[in-house]
Amino acid sequence: MTRQRSVLITGASSGFGRAAAASFANRGWSVYATVRDLSKGPSLTSSFGDAGNLITLIELDLCSPVSITAAVEKVLESCNGRIDVLVNNAGIADSGFFEEQPEADFRRVIETNLLGTCALTRQVLPAMRKQRTGRIITVTSVAAYVAGPSVSAYVASKRALQGWMESLAIETRPFGISVAVVEPGTYKTNIWANAKRSVNSGSAYDPMRRRVENSVQRMVDKTGGDPVEVGEAIADIAEDRQPSFRNPVGRDARFLYRALGAVPFRMRARLIAWSMGVA
């Protein structure tokens, strides 16, 4: 009998994480999906329908080392010490112009998106190394190669994740562990709606902030895709024998990945500023 494959997915309460959990479960995987608030568990589980039978919700706060250790221990105990795939998806997108964004808010983005993800991966790696196989998939963003105003902490965290994953790919290859990054473009998720915004009315940045927020909302409304597309792409990468390291998902992400790579930074910055109404 074929062994049921296991996957640990962070940030599964909505957006890409929820879509990925459903996609893996529909393909017969044993899914361990993390959420920060388990009180939402019953309604979330029921929303998966029949696929919910293969999904186990795990409480996890990426900013808490104790929570990270407890979550990984619970998953390993439940799946006989074996995690086939780790999907690092959880993240936040608190925004604010760098000069005005409080230091604590900036650090919270870095702590959640980068340091928490690294800490969780460090806890999972010993099991993958022992089993001599595994795959780590980290969701970054089109922001990893296209920066924008008012999201410097978010961009910094996503670019750092890309570099970290490049190094990790080299370190883990001898143990049969492969890594890949998923770089979604514009999708209709709750990440921006839930973001904490640093607003300082009357500041020098306020007019620019208003234009940026309006521009982002128009872009999401007009071109934002269905997160299910990203969830399916993540599951495809998990099942691919030799996936690409970088995987832009979405028409805009693929276009920007190809088009902007050869454009000098000064020109790229002017184009982005013009497109967001802050030139």
C-alpha positions as CSV (number, residue, x, y, z in Angstrom):
1,M,0.0,0.0,0.0
2,T,1.3,3.4,-0.9
3,R,2.3,5.6,2.1
4,Q,0.2,8.7,2.5
5,R,2.4,11.8,1.9
6,S,2.4,14.5,4.5
7,V,2.7,18.3,4.2
8,L,3.0,21.1,6.8
9,I,1.5,24.4,5.6
10,T,1.7,27.7,7.5
11,G,-0.8,30.5,7.3
12,A,-3.7,28.2,6.3
13,S,-6.6,30.3,7.6
14,S,-7.1,32.2,4.3
15,G,-5.5,33.1,1.0
16,F,-2.8,31.0,-0.5
17,G,-2.3,28.8,2.6
18,R,-6.0,27.8,2.7
19,A,-6.0,27.2,-1.1
20,A,-2.9,25.0,-0.8
21,A,-4.3,23.0,2.1
22,A,-7.4,22.2,0.0
23,S,-5.4,21.4,-3.1
24,F,-3.1,18.9,-1.2
25,A,-6.0,17.3,0.6
26,N,-7.9,16.9,-2.7
27,R,-4.9,15.0,-4.0
28,G,-4.9,12.6,-1.1
29,W,-2.1,14.2,1.0
30,S,-2.2,14.2,4.8
31,V,-2.3,18.0,5.5
32,Y,-1.1,19.7,8.7
33,A,-2.3,23.3,8.4
34,T,-1.3,26.0,10.8
35,V,-3.4,28.9,12.1
36,R,-2.7,31.4,14.8
37,D,-6.2,31.2,16.3
38,L,-7.6,27.7,16.7
39,S,-11.0,29.1,17.8
40,K,-11.7,29.6,14.1
41,G,-10.9,25.9,13.5
42,P,-14.5,24.4,13.3
43,S,-15.7,26.9,10.7
44,L,-12.5,26.6,8.7
45,T,-12.5,22.8,8.7
46,S,-16.2,22.7,7.6
47,S,-15.3,25.1,4.7
48,F,-13.0,22.5,3.2
49,G,-15.9,20.0,2.7
50,D,-14.9,16.4,2.3
51,A,-11.3,17.4,1.9
52,G,-11.4,18.5,5.5
53,N,-11.1,14.9,6.6
54,L,-7.4,14.9,5.6
55,I,-6.6,18.3,7.1
56,T,-5.4,18.7,10.7
57,L,-5.3,22.2,12.1
58,I,-2.3,23.1,14.2
59,E,-1.9,26.2,16.3
60,L,1.2,28.2,15.4
61,D,2.6,31.7,16.1
62,L,5.8,32.3,14.1
63,C,6.9,34.9,16.5
64,S,7.0,32.4,19.4
65,P,9.8,29.9,19.6
66,V,7.8,27.8,22.1
67,S,4.8,27.7,19.7
68,I,7.1,26.7,16.8
69,T,8.6,23.8,18.7
70,A,5.3,22.6,20.0
71,A,3.7,22.7,16.5
72,V,6.5,20.7,14.9
73,E,6.6,18.2,17.7
74,K,2.8,17.7,17.3
75,V,3.1,17.2,13.5
76,L,6.0,14.8,13.8
77,E,4.2,12.7,16.4
78,S,1.0,12.6,14.2
79,C,2.8,11.5,11.0
80,N,5.3,9.0,12.5
81,G,8.2,11.4,12.4
82,R,8.1,12.2,8.7
83,I,7.3,15.4,6.9
84,D,7.5,15.2,3.2
85,V,6.9,18.8,2.3
86,L,7.0,22.1,4.3
87,V,5.2,25.0,2.7
88,N,6.3,28.3,4.3
89,N,3.4,30.5,3.4
90,A,2.4,32.6,6.5
91,G,3.2,36.3,6.3
92,I,2.0,39.8,7.0
93,A,2.2,43.0,4.9
94,D,2.1,45.9,7.4
95,S,2.7,49.0,5.4
96,G,4.1,52.5,6.0
97,F,6.7,54.8,4.5
98,F,10.0,53.8,6.0
99,E,10.8,57.1,7.8
100,E,7.5,57.1,9.6
101,Q,6.8,53.4,10.1
102,P,7.3,52.6,13.8
103,E,10.4,50.5,14.5
104,A,8.2,47.9,16.3
105,D,6.0,47.5,13.2
106,F,8.9,47.2,10.9
107,R,10.5,44.5,13.1
108,R,7.2,42.6,13.4
109,V,7.1,42.1,9.6
110,I,10.7,40.9,9.5
111,E,10.2,38.7,12.6
112,T,7.1,37.1,11.1
113,N,7.9,36.8,7.4
114,L,11.6,36.0,7.7
115,L,12.9,35.0,11.1
116,G,9.8,33.0,12.1
117,T,9.9,31.1,8.8
118,C,13.6,30.4,9.2
119,A,13.0,29.2,12.8
120,L,10.3,26.8,11.7
121,T,12.3,25.4,8.9
122,R,15.2,24.8,11.3
123,Q,12.9,22.7,13.4
124,V,11.7,20.6,10.4
125,L,15.1,20.0,8.8
126,P,16.4,17.3,11.2
127,A,13.5,15.0,10.3
128,M,13.9,15.6,6.6
129,R,17.7,15.1,6.8
130,K,17.1,11.8,8.8
131,Q,14.7,10.5,6.1
132,R,17.1,11.7,3.4
133,T,14.3,13.3,1.4
134,G,11.9,16.3,1.6
135,R,11.0,19.5,-0.1
136,I,10.8,23.0,1.3
137,I,8.6,25.5,-0.6
138,T,8.6,29.1,0.4
139,V,6.0,31.6,-0.8
140,T,7.7,34.9,-1.4
141,S,6.1,37.5,-3.8
142,V,6.5,39.5,-7.0
143,A,7.8,42.0,-4.4
144,A,11.0,39.9,-4.2
145,Y,12.1,41.5,-7.5
146,V,9.7,44.5,-7.9
147,A,9.9,46.9,-5.0
148,G,7.3,49.5,-4.3
149,P,6.7,52.5,-2.0
150,S,5.1,52.0,1.5
151,V,6.1,48.3,1.7
152,S,9.8,48.4,2.4
153,A,9.6,46.0,5.4
154,Y,7.6,43.5,3.3
155,V,9.9,43.8,0.3
156,A,13.0,43.4,2.6
157,S,11.5,40.3,4.1
158,K,10.6,38.7,0.8
159,R,14.0,39.5,-0.8
160,A,15.7,38.1,2.2
161,L,13.7,34.9,1.9
162,Q,14.8,34.5,-1.7
163,G,18.5,34.7,-0.7
164,W,18.1,32.5,2.3
165,M,16.4,29.8,0.1
166,E,19.2,30.0,-2.5
167,S,21.8,29.2,0.3
168,L,19.5,26.5,1.8
169,A,19.2,24.8,-1.6
170,I,23.0,24.3,-1.7
171,E,23.2,23.2,2.0
172,T,20.4,20.6,1.9
173,R,21.0,19.1,-1.5
174,P,23.5,16.4,-0.2
175,F,20.7,15.1,2.1
176,G,18.1,14.7,-0.7
177,I,16.2,17.8,0.4
178,S,15.1,20.2,-2.4
179,V,13.8,23.7,-2.2
180,A,11.7,26.0,-4.3
181,V,10.2,29.5,-4.1
182,V,6.8,30.6,-5.3
183,E,6.5,34.2,-6.4
184,P,2.8,35.2,-6.7
185,G,1.7,38.3,-8.5
186,T,-1.6,40.1,-7.7
187,Y,-4.3,38.0,-6.1
188,K,-7.4,38.7,-4.2
189,T,-6.3,37.6,-0.7
190,N,-6.8,39.3,2.7
191,I,-3.2,40.1,3.2
192,W,-3.6,43.8,2.4
193,A,-7.0,44.2,4.0
194,N,-5.5,42.8,7.3
195,A,-2.3,44.8,7.1
196,K,-1.6,47.4,9.8
197,R,-1.0,50.8,8.1
198,S,1.2,53.4,9.6
199,V,-0.7,56.6,8.9
200,N,0.5,60.1,9.8
201,S,-2.1,62.6,8.5
202,G,-0.5,65.9,7.5
203,S,2.9,64.4,6.9
204,A,5.0,65.0,3.8
205,Y,4.3,61.4,2.8
206,D,0.5,61.5,3.2
207,P,-0.4,62.6,-0.3
208,M,1.8,59.8,-1.7
209,R,0.3,57.3,0.7
210,R,-3.2,58.0,-0.6
211,R,-2.2,57.6,-4.2
212,V,-0.4,54.4,-3.5
213,E,-3.3,52.9,-1.6
214,N,-5.8,53.8,-4.3
215,S,-3.4,52.4,-7.0
216,V,-3.0,49.1,-5.2
217,Q,-6.7,48.7,-4.6
218,R,-7.5,49.4,-8.3
219,M,-4.8,46.9,-9.3
220,V,-6.2,44.2,-7.1
221,D,-9.8,44.8,-8.2
222,K,-8.9,44.9,-11.9
223,T,-6.3,42.1,-12.2
224,G,-6.3,40.2,-8.9
225,G,-6.5,36.5,-9.5
226,D,-8.1,33.6,-7.6
227,P,-5.8,32.3,-4.8
228,V,-6.8,28.8,-5.8
229,E,-4.4,29.2,-8.7
230,V,-1.5,29.7,-6.4
231,G,-2.6,26.8,-4.1
232,E,-2.7,24.5,-7.1
233,A,0.8,25.7,-8.2
234,I,2.2,25.0,-4.8
235,A,0.8,21.4,-4.9
236,D,2.1,20.9,-8.4
237,I,5.6,22.0,-7.3
238,A,5.4,19.5,-4.4
239,E,4.6,16.7,-6.8
240,D,7.1,17.6,-9.5
241,R,10.1,15.4,-9.6
242,Q,12.4,18.3,-10.5
243,P,10.7,21.6,-10.1
244,S,12.3,25.0,-10.9
245,F,13.8,26.9,-8.0
246,R,11.9,30.1,-8.9
247,N,8.3,29.9,-9.8
248,P,6.5,33.1,-10.6
249,V,2.7,32.6,-10.6
250,G,0.2,34.8,-12.3
251,R,0.3,36.7,-15.5
252,D,1.8,39.9,-14.0
253,A,4.4,38.0,-12.0
254,R,5.6,36.1,-15.1
255,F,5.7,39.3,-17.2
256,L,7.6,41.3,-14.6
257,Y,10.0,38.4,-14.0
258,R,10.9,38.3,-17.7
259,A,10.6,42.0,-18.6
260,L,12.2,43.8,-15.6
261,G,15.3,41.7,-15.2
262,A,17.2,43.5,-18.0
263,V,15.9,47.0,-17.1
264,P,18.3,49.2,-15.3
265,F,17.2,50.1,-11.7
266,R,16.8,53.8,-12.3
267,M,14.4,53.2,-15.2
268,R,12.6,50.4,-13.3
269,A,12.1,52.7,-10.3
270,R,10.7,55.5,-12.5
271,L,8.3,53.0,-14.2
272,I,7.0,51.7,-10.9
273,A,6.6,55.2,-9.5
274,W,4.7,56.3,-12.6
275,S,2.4,53.3,-12.5
276,M,1.5,54.0,-8.8
277,G,1.0,57.7,-9.3
278,V,3.9,58.9,-7.3
279,A,6.3,59.9,-10.0
